[in-house]
């Protein structure tokens, strides 16, 4: 599966603006139902849960040092007031290729094509790319299949956050997902209800 250029460009754009973004209090839009979601067979549960677990464990075991290295290499190519030609040249660079391939290897196997693009535009690596030393680890992950619609799941988990000063705290999350194909996530949302993203942003910009 080759990642759509628009999806990686969108994540790249988000990466460049991340230090100014405090908007992820919640990525909590409720997924709309459709016929494909309702028709997913119940025997896909094991594969669906395995994919959700992989995605959540990676997203909230942070920071990903390899992703940050690749993002840093790519960011170093940026210049103020870049022209369209300059930006196009960045997208053709070895740094962008390595960055794109790493993102695809990390997350694409667990999503439908559309789900992967949406995930990149809303959630992927948002808890990873901060400048100072901090640590996140995920605990108490519970994933529950909907009783009426086999393709729908809800989940909850806790994230232990160790800030740059070495202080620790725990943040609770909730979320939902749909998986119309075995092991392939289509819609995915999380609710950062205790504003961990904002807290990390504040702690790492002091």
Buried (B, 14 or more C-beta within 10 A) or exposed (E): EEBBEEBBBBBBEBBEEBEEEEEBBBBBEEBEEEEEBBEBEEEBBEBBBBBBBBBBEBBBBBBBEEBBEBBBBBBEBEEEEEEEEEBEEBBEEEBBBBBBBBBBEBBBBBBBBEBBBBBBBBBBBBBBBBEEEBBBBBEEBEBEBBEEBBBBBEBBBBBBBBBBEEEEEEBBBBBBBBBBBBBBBBBBBBBBEBBBBBBBBEBBEE
